[in-house]
């Protein structure tokens, strides 16, 4: 058995697929959307991950870029890609 086979459904995605816990994130087994628990320097809560799978946007403050810049942003999924918009 691989890790995904042993997983149990956590909640449903906006597509209606089952979302399960995988190593370091969550995955919908219908639309194949994956959301990692860590976005840049932020550890996302279960509630935040669930909101992203439901198609909602998420506002994050004090995100640190690879160059060390601090910024606020809104993240959301469009066409199965995680997008970021500076706020």
Helices and strands as residue ranges (DSSP letters): H 3-6, E 9-12, E 18-22, E 25-28, E 34-36, E 38-39, E 42-43, H 46-53, E 58-64, E 70-78, E 81-86
